[in-house]
Amino acid sequence: MLDLLKRRRSIRKYKDEQLAHEEIAQLVTAALLSPSSRGRQPWEFVAVTDREMLRKLSVSKPSSAAFLKDAALGMVILADPGISDVWIEDTSIASLIVHLTAASLNLGSCWIQIRGRQYSPTQMSEDYIKELLGIPDKFAVEAIIAVGCPDEQKSPHSEKDLDYRKVHVDKFGIPWG
């Protein structure tokens, strides 16, 4: 698991290749296996592979989601806040599970934050996406995870770069190690 965490990087450049149905199925299964508070599973997912829809989604957050148009998959992560008061945490966990599963399949992925972001001066990114994908009002959109065959190489994270000063033992202020 540590090796997977070290090599998982945010990838924003993708090859012009589709994902195999089995790869998408594994990502969907992993998302559905994500833990949630009290097992309530407030999350739902929209797996977008349509090129034109990915292009439209890529402008949901001007200047920071453009790479989505080149991804093979945009996994839209949403939830029904009426099911759980910790839906943000639950959708965040599901998003991370999608990231780690993508890395385990040697695919690249990158989080696109949607909740609380602006599409335009008068419209939130979430509302733009809900309208575009026909998502009912009761749902909240947390993020989109772009997934595809990586077209860039990034060095794995190194343990020597970890800041162990951020780890405390038994009480804040008692350093790790």
Secondary structure, 3 states (H helix, E strand, C coil): CHHHHHHCCECCCECCCCCCHHHHHHHHHHHHCCCCHHHCCCEEEEEECCHHHHHHHCCCCCCCCHHHHHCCEEEEEEECCCCCCCHHHHHHHHHHHHHHHHHHCCCEEEEEECCCCEEECCEEHHHHHHHHHCCCCCCEEEEEEEEECECCCCCCCCHHHCCHHHCECCCCCCECC
